[in-house]
């Protein structure tokens, strides 16, 4: 007997066959030899049998163990002239080599290790499987499944993976958890609310998988997809068997969009999605390939018809899934399974480092799914005769900064990642920061300087430098944007933060641009938190931002994590053709330079070093003054040196005033530093505000940070600070509690604390690369549209 087939780490038992299992699965040279023999017999792989008619084989479990509607589906297929058979693996010896030649299409119905091993062998040999083996293998493992769904922007509960159940105790502080087997099985999950209930579960198979439990508003919903047809079924008594259904139900546009996104992400259109609605939010809690379809009206006939048509396509050598079944798909749906996602999947897969062999196995699974989906989408139309153009092109970015440098920095980092991935792109940045002309940008990137403005209150702006009123200022900026966009003619426009621009200034430009360049893509890029939800809703409605999103935009990129903050739900973003995608937090990645040398300049001869930063400096004056007073208050207890960067946009005279206050203290004040990351890395403690870039960099560098969020005019910083503090990543001092006494006490405490920050891996920090990947996919799609 040949050596058993072994299929990688997604399931350690996935494909390990022993003689008493009743199956022979050949691998390696044995498989090649057998293929040669069969070819000499004139029965090459994929040839039709002389009987004619499509032939379909259902890979099942033992005949006495499965309960399904497969028998009725087979009866219908036979009635339509097909040859359809149930292959009960384990009843008898099953010769994979011969069966491989007998069927145009296989349907993987069983989920046993034996069925999965046979399916793996068939997949490796090039046989046509209705539900692809890589996807089915991926869906067996909940850890990998939910990581992939999260990467695709599917709303899923907060998810935890631990090497031991006791490690879940800190997560219980945030509310109840539901603990499930990490490998899908018929055993249900258990809801735990405290340490006693967790201990009562007894031994748990490792790794331990848990999700935040959301009490349902009503019956759960299961959404079934049969091709382009979606059906909703209520699940009653969901604490019991998973197939306890209460009849059909209607599907809201949100649920339809969720189901479509799941299917397009995985490249399948025959599946089931379990959804829990809690507190007005929907969460995907399970996805299954070829589910039972119980509760779906006329399910056996509809599924049989789908299989019959798929077998016909397979017999003709066409893609099993028609391209239109995956369209409109989320922007670059395969991107959720691309190579850059492999390390993230591995990170969640195990608490131990992956071997090179394991990495290769998972890479092959993800690549197989990605290639299959791309092949289906590309077959929808003939390819142009010339070689496909590269993803490069012209890109414009609208970046608006009223107080700091956060937007300018973030967009420059994303633009740099995009340029690094192409050889022929050109990027034009529209910026209004007063320091934009002096801000370093990569090669092939330049900027158009808009007249600077600043936000007074939500929706109200004024000129920063020019002595003109708001109306004239916005008109001037709008004219510059229109002329530059039409003349530059970008293939893609990335709009930062505000769909309509400040005071709606961008809407006329987008209207004219889309009319002149209908195949160009317009994408909205959002940081994780914008402002209080009610403020954003009011301002966006008043300025026509929601209408602009629906009319001019193709997709949304969110520079954050849905597990930390569900931006699309909080701000009620509409569904767009290209979908909404969470990219992770955008930081400048790579090594830190000169940290040791910089530390000496910060510590000023003392054992500890504190770096104080006000970001751009437009709103950090109160923190800077209070810090100086706190250091003076500590007196002889000051065992640390401080470098304070007050920011390039600090008010005139601020540095002179602060230097006068700090005279005689171990504290040096500078307007700004060239290498902020290096200064953060060199310090024992960072004292700063809660801007997006600053907090992301602190977490990326895993530094202790005492953060004092900006009190206003936006609620953004206080919201972000609270969320990151809850996860043990930072310490926060509320601005209403800021005083020399409170700050001095926290400085001493934080320098000694060892309980934070927790492992920074809880936050995805590859946002620039992920965002660049989505943008490149849109550029490719636009190039294809123009080539037709």
N, C-alpha and C positions, 0 to 999 in steps of 0.2 A: 504494500500500500504506500502511496506517495505521502510525503510530509503534509501535515495539516496546514491549512491556510490561517495566517495570523493577520488581523486587521487593526493594528494601531491602538492608541491609548484611549479612544473615546469610550470604550468598554473593554475591560481587560479580558472578558470572556467572549468577546464578539467574534467569532470565527475560529475558535479553537475546537476542532472536531476530534472525536475519539471513535474507534471502530464500533462501539456499541450504539452510537448515534444513528447508524444505518445510512451513511452518506459517504461518497467518495468525492473529494474536492482536490483536484490536482493543481499544482503550482509550478512555477519556474520552468525548467527544461522539460519536465513531464508534460506540461500543458502544450508546449511548443511541438513536441514529438507527436502528440495526439492530433493536433491541428493539421500537421503534415499528412498523417495517415488518412484523415477524413477528407482532406483536399484531393488526395489521389483517388478516393472513391467517387469524386464528383459531387460531394456534398459540402461545398465550401460554406463558410460562415455567412449567414444572411440569405442563402438560396431558398427559394420557395419549394416546398414539397410538391411532388407531381399531382397530388389530389386537388390542388387549387383551393381558393377560399382562405380567408385569414384564419390563423391558428393562434389561440390565446391560452397561456398556461398560468394558473393561479397558484402561487407558492403559499401553501397553507401549513398549519401545524398538524399534529397527529389527528386522524379522522375523528377520534372520540373526545377531543379536547376543545374544538372550536365551535362557537355558536355565532353565526353571522348570516347575512342575506346572500352569501356567495352562491348558494345553490340556486336561488331564484334568478340571479344575474346570469349564471351559466345557462339555465333553461331558456332565457330570453335570447341570449347570444346564439345558441344552437338553432332556435326558431328562425333567426334571421340569416341562417346559412353559414355561420362561423363554426369552426371546430374549437370548442372551449372545454377545458378539463381542469379539475381540482387536483393539484399535485400535493398529496398529503405526505409531507416530508417526515420521515421517521417510521411510517408504516412498513415500508419496504426499502430495499436498496435503491438509491436514486442516482442514476448515471448523469451527471451534469453535462458531460461532453455530448451525449446523444440528445438530451433535452434541448440543448442549446441550438440544435439544428431543427428541432421540431416545431418551434413556435416563433411567430412573427413578433409577439409581444408577451412579456411576462408582467404579471400583476403581483406585487409583494403584499400579500394579505397577512401572513403570519409574522409574528415579531419575535419568535424564539431565536436563540443563538444559532440554531441549525439553519433556520430560514434566512437569517441575516448572512451567515457564512456562504450559503449557496448563492444568495443574491450578490454578494461581493465577488464571487468567482465569475458569475455571469456578467457583471458589470465590467470586470477587468478584461473579459474576452470580447467586449463590444456588443453584447446582446442588448436588445431594446427592453427597458423596464419602464412601465407606466409611471411609477413613483420611484425616482432615481435612488439608487443605493446610497450615494453620499448624503443626500438630504435626509433619507430615513435614518441613517446612522447618526447624523447630527441631531435629529429630533429625539432620539432615544436618550440623549444626555441633556438634562435640564440646564446644567451649568452653561454648556456651549450654546444651547438654544436661546437662552435669555440674553446672553452676551451679544449674539448676532442680532437679535431683535432690537436690543437697546441701541446698537450701533446704527441701525436703520431708522431710528426715531420712532419705533413702535412704543406706545405707552405701556409700560410694564411696572409691576410693583417694585419697590426698593428690594434689592436682592442681595443675599449674603451667602458666602461660602466659607466654611471653617474646617479645620482639620479635626476638631473635637467639639462636641455639643456645648461644652462649658464656654467656649469662645463666643457663643451667641448672647451671653448674659448682658454685655453692654448694649447690644442692639435692642434688648427688651425694654430699655429705658425709654425708647421712642415709641413704644406701643406693642401690641401683640404680634407674634410671628406665626406663620404656618410652616411647619417643618415637613418636608417631603423627601422621598427617596430621590437621589440625584439622577438615577436611571428610571425612566418612565416604567411604571408597572400598574397593576390594578389596585395596589394598596393605596389608600387615600392618605392625604397629609393630616397632620394633627395641629390644632391651634394651641399655642402655649402663651400664657400671659405673665408668668413669673418663673422664678428659679425652681420652685417646687414642681410645677407642671412640666418644666423642661427635664428635670431629673426623673419624673415619673415615666417618661418615654422609654427609659431603659437604653440598652445599647443601640446605637444608630450607625448604619453603614457609612463609612467615610469615603470621600469627603462629605461633610454635612451641608445640606442645601436648605435654605430658608428664605422666605419672602415676607415682607410686611403684610399683615392681615388687614384687609379692608372690609368691614362689615357690609354686606350687600344691601342696597336700597330695596331690592326685591329679588325675584328669581334670577339666577344667572342666565346668561344667553350663550348658546353655542351657534356659531355661524358656520354653515357648510358652503363650500365652493365646489360647483360641478361645472368646470369650464368658466364661462362668463356669468353663469347663474349663481346668485347667492341666496341662501335660505336661512332664516332665523328660527331657532327652536328654543323655547323656554326650558330650563332645567329646574325641576322641582325636587325638593328634598336632596339638595346637592351634598349634604353630609353623608349620604348613602352612596349606592352604586352610581357610577358616572353616566350610565345610560338611562337614568330615570327622567324621561322627558315629559313635558306638559303641553306639547302641541306647538304649532307654528306661531311666530310673532313677527311683527314688522321690524325693519331695520332703519335706524336713523342714518342720515348722510355721514355722520361721524363714524358709526359702526361699519358702514360700507367702506369708507376710506381706510379704516384700520385693517379690515380683512384684505382689501386689495393690496395694501402695503406689505402685509405678511406674505401673501402669495408671490408678489413681484420680488421681494427680498430673497426668497428661497428659490425662485424660478419654477414654481409649481402652480397648478390651477385646480387640483383635486385635493382638498384638505379640509380640516375642521379647526376652528379657533374658539376657545373658551374665553368669555369675557365676563368680568365682574364689574358692575356699576355701583360705585360707592361715593356718597357725598357729591353727586353730580359729575364724577369723573369715571371714565371707563379704563379698565386695566386688562390687558391680555395675560391670562394665567396659564394657558396651555395651547399648544399647536400640535396637531396630529396629521400624519400622512395616511390617507385612505382610512378615514374613520368609519363608524357604523352607519351614519346617515339616518339614524333612527329619529322619527318625528318629521322627516322631510316627506311631503306628499309625493306619492308615486316614485319613491327613491330607487327601488330596484330597476325600473324601466329607464329612468333618467341616467343612472350610473352605467347601466349596460349600454345605452346608446353612446355615451361618452367613450367607453372602452372600445366599442366596435369601431367608431370613427378614428380613434387613436391607433388602433391596430392597422387600419387601412393606410394611415399616413406612414406608419413604421414600415409596412410592407413595400410602400412606394419609395422608401428612402427619404421621406420628408421628416422635419422635426415633429416629435410626438405631440408637443404642445404648440398649437397654432400661435403665431406671434401676436395676433390681436387679443389673445387671452391674457397677455401680460401688459397690455397697453390700455389706458395710459398707466405706465408703471412709475414708481417713485424715481426721481432723477437718478440715473446711473444705478439702478437697483443692485447690480452685481457688486457695487462698491462696498456693500455691507459685508461681502465675503472676500474682499480683495486681500492681497498679500499683506498690506499694512495692518489688517485686522488680526493676523495670525498670532502675533505676540500678545495682543489683548485677550484673545481667546485662551491662549495658554496660561496667561496670568490668572484667569478665573478658573481654569480647569483643575489646577492642582496647587497645593501649598508647597510642593517640592519642585526643584528645577526640572525642566523638560530635557530629555536627551535629544541629541541631533536626529536620531531615528524617529522619535515621537514628533518632533517638529516637522519632519519631512512627510510623515503620514497625514498630519492635520492639514498641511499645506496642499497635499494632493486632494483631500476631500473638498476643501474650499475651492480650489482651482477648478475641479470638475464641475461643481455647481455653477461657478461663474461663467465658465466657457459655454456650458450648455445653455444658460440663459441668454448670453450674448448671441449665440448661434441662432436661437429662436427669433430674437428681435431683428437680427440683420437679414434674415431670409424673407422679411416682409416685402422687400423691394429688390430689384436687381442692383448689383453694385456697379458703379461707374467703371469704365474701362481703364482709366488711369489709376495709379496707386493711390491709396487713401492718404489724404493729407495729414500731417501731424496735428496734434491737439493745440499747437500754438496759434496765436492770433493777437488781436488788439483787445485790451481789457481796460476799462475805465472804472475807477473806484471813487465814490463820493464819500468824503470823510469830514465830519463836522465836529469840531472841538470848541466848546465855549469857555471852559474853565481850565482844563488840564491838557495833557498830551496823550491821554489813554487811547482815543480813537486813532490818532495819527500813528502811534506805535503799533497798535494791533493791526491796522491795515497795511502798514509797511512790512510787518512780519509775514502776514498772509501773502502779500504780493511777492515777497522774496521767495517764499516756498513755491509759489506758482511759477515764477521765473526759473527757479532751480530745476523744475521738472520739465522744462521745455527749452529748446534752443532758439526759437524764432518768435517768442512773444514780446510784445511791447506794452507797457503799462503806464497809464496816465492817471495821476492821483489829483482829485479836486480837494483842496484843503484850505481851511480858513484860519488855522492856528497862527497867531502872530509870529511864532518861531519856525513855521513850516519852511521858509526859504533856507534856513540853516540846518534843517534836520537831515541827517545822512540817509540816502536811499540807495538801493542796489543799482547795478548797471541795468540798462534797458528800462528804467523807471524814471519818470520825470513828473512834475506836478504843475498844476494851474492854481495860483493863489487867488482865492476868493476874498473879498473884503471881510475883515473879521467882525464877528458879532458875538454877543454873550447873552445867555438866558437870564432874564430877571426873575420870572416865575414861569410855571408850566405854561407853554404856549405863547409867552411874551418875550420878545427879544429887543435888543438895542445895539447900535453900532459900538464897536470897541474903540475905534480910532477916528473914523470919519465923522465930522459934525453934520450928519444928515439924519432925517427922520427914518423910522423903521420902514415905511412904505417905499420910499425911494431906494433904501438899501436893498430890500428884497427884490425890487424890480431890477436893480443893477446886477445882483447875483444871478437872477433867473436868466437875463440876457447872456451873461457870460457862459452859463451852463448850456443853454440851447446852442449857441454858436460853436462852442468847443465840442460838444457831443456830435453834432451834425458834421463838422469838419473832420474830426478824428475818426468817426465811423467805427466804433469798437464792435467786436463780435460778441462781447459780453459786458454788461454793466453791473457792478456790485455796489449796492447802495447800503451805506452803513447807518444803522440805528433808527432812521426816520423814513418811512416809505415815501412820504411826499416831500422830504427835505424840511428845513426850517421854515415854518410858516407856509408850507405848501409850495416853496419856491421851485421844487424839482418836477412838479406835475406837468407844467407846460413843456418842459424839456423832454420828459419821458413820452408824452403824447406825440410830439414832433419826431422824436427819435424812432419810436416803434412804427410810425407810418413810413418813414424813410428806410428802415432796416427791419422788416418783419421777421426775419429769421434770427435776429440777434436775441440773446437771452438777457433778462433782467432778474437779478437775484437780490433779495434782502438779506443782509447780515446783521444779526442781533447778538449783543452780549447777553449773558444769562438773565440779568435783572435790569429793567428799564426804569421803573418808578412804581409807586403804588398802583394797583390795577385800575382803580376808579379814576385816577388822574390820566393814565394813558388812554383809557377808553374815551374819556371826555375830549381830550386834546385831539386824538386821532379822528374821532367822529367830526369834530369842528373843522379840522383841517383837510378832511377828505382822504385821510390815510388809508382807511379800510377799503374805500372804493378804489383808490389807486392800486392797492395790493391785488384786488380781484381783476382789475382791468389791464394792468401793465406787467405784472410780475409772473415769473415762471416757477420760482421756488424760494424757499427760505432756508438759510443756514443759521443755526443757533450755536454760538460759541460757549457751550456749557454742557451740562449733563442733566438729562431728564430725571435722574435719580436724586439730584440735589434740588432742582427747581424746574417745574414743568412750564417753561416759558410759553409754549404754544397754547396751553390751556388757560393759564392765568390771564393772558392778554387777548384771548379769543381770536387767534389767528385763523383766517379762512383757509380752507383746503385749496391748494394750488396744483396745477398739472404735474409739476415736478416734485411735489411733496415738501415736507418740512423735516430737516435733518439735524440732529445734534452731533456736533463735531468734536466735543471736548473743549477744554480751556486752551486758549491761544497763549503760548509763551515762547520766548526765544530759547530754543533748545541748544544744546551743545556744551562744551567745556567752559569753565569759568577761568578767566585769566587773572594773574597777578594777585590772587586772594591773599597770599601770605604777606606780600609786600604792602598791600593796602591795609591789612590788619594793624600793622605797626603805626600807620598814619592815623588810624581811628583811636586806638587804645591810648596813645599819648603817654606811653610808659607805664600804664596801669595793667592789671591782670585781665580785665574784661574790656570788651569793645561793644559799643551800642551805636547803631546807625539809625539816624532819624531822617525820614523823608516825607516831604509834603507833595510828592508827585510833581505835577506841573506848577503848583504853588499858588494857583488862583484863589484857593479857599483854605489854606492851611495855617494862616497866621495865628489863630487862637491856640492851636496845638503847639506851635513853635514857642510862643510866649510862655505858655504854661509849663512846657518842658524845662525851659531855662530856670523858671522859678522853682520847679521841683528839685532840680539838681542843686540849686543854692540851698534849699531847705534841708537836703540830706547832709550837707556839710562834710564832716569827717567820715561819714559812712560811704562816701563816693569812692568806690574801688573800680570805677570803670571810666574810660575815656569815651567821648562822643564826637561823632562827625554829623553835623546837621546840614542837609541840603534843602534849602528853603524853596527851590523851584524857580524855573526860568520866568514864570508868569507872576511871581510874587509882587505885591505892590511896591512902587518906588519908595526907597528909604527904609524898607523892612529890614534889610541886612544891617544897616548902620544902627538901627534901634536895637536889634537883637544882640549885636556885638557889644554894645554898651551895657546891656543887661547881663551879659555873660562874662564880663571882664573878671579875670582871676579864677575862673572855673575851668576844669579839664574838658573844655568844649570848644570845638572849632566849627565855624560857620562858613559855608560856601554857597554860591548861588545855585549850582547844580554840579553833578558829577557825570563824567563821560561814560563810565561803566557802572551803572546802577546795580546790575546783577552781581558784579564782582564785590561791590561794597556790601551787599546783603550777605553774600556767601562768607565774607570775612568776619562778620559781626557775630557776637554771641546772642544778641537780641536786636530785633528790628522794631522800631516804633514808627508807625505810619498810619495813614488813613486807609479806608476800605475800598479804594478804587479797584476796578476789575484787574488791570494789569499788575498792580502792586500785590494784591492778594494772590493772584495766580502765580506770580514769581516767588512769593514767600513759600507757597505750598510746593512748587516745583523744586525749590532748593532745600525743602524740609527744615526751614529755620523757625526758631521760636520768634513769635511776633506778638507785640502788644498793639492792638489796633483800636484807634479812636475814629469811628466813622463820622463823616460829614453830617451835620444836623439837618441840612437843607440846601437848596430848595427842594431837592428830590429825596425820596425815601430809599433810593437805590442802595446806598452804602450801608445803611442800618440793616436793611433786609439781608444783604449779602453777608455782613459780619455775623449776624445771628445764625444763619445757616451753616457757615463754616465753623463757628465756635461750637455748635451742637455736635459736630463730627470730630471734635478734639484736634482741629488743625491750627487754631489760633486762640489767643486770649483777647477779650474785648472789654474796653472801658467805654460805657455809653457816654456820648458827648454831654448829656445833662448832668452826669456825675463827674465831669472833668474839673479838677482843681489841682493846685500844686500838691496838696496833701494826698489826695487819692492817687495821683500819678506817681508820686514818690514811693508810696507803699507798693504799688503794682510793679514798679521797676525792680525793687529789691526782691519781691516774690518771684517774678518771672525769670530773673537771672538764676535763681536756685531751682526752679521747677524742672522735673524730669518726666512728667506725665504727658507732655505734649511737645511737639506735634506727633500725632499718630502717623502710621505709615502713609505716606502721600499717595500710594497706589489707589486709595479709595476715590481719587479724583482723576478722570482721564485728562491728560495734559499734552496730547498731540493734536490740538485743535488746528494749528496752522497746516500741518500735513493733510489732515482729514478734509479741511475746507478746500485746500488746493486740489485734492482728488475729486471732490464734487464739481468744482469749477471746470476742471479739465474734461470731465465727462460731458458737461453741458457744451463746452467748446467742440468736442467731437460730434455731438448730436447736431449742433448747428452747422458744422462743416458738411455732414452727411446731407442735411436738408438743402443746403445750397448746391450740392453736387448733383442732386436728382434733376 
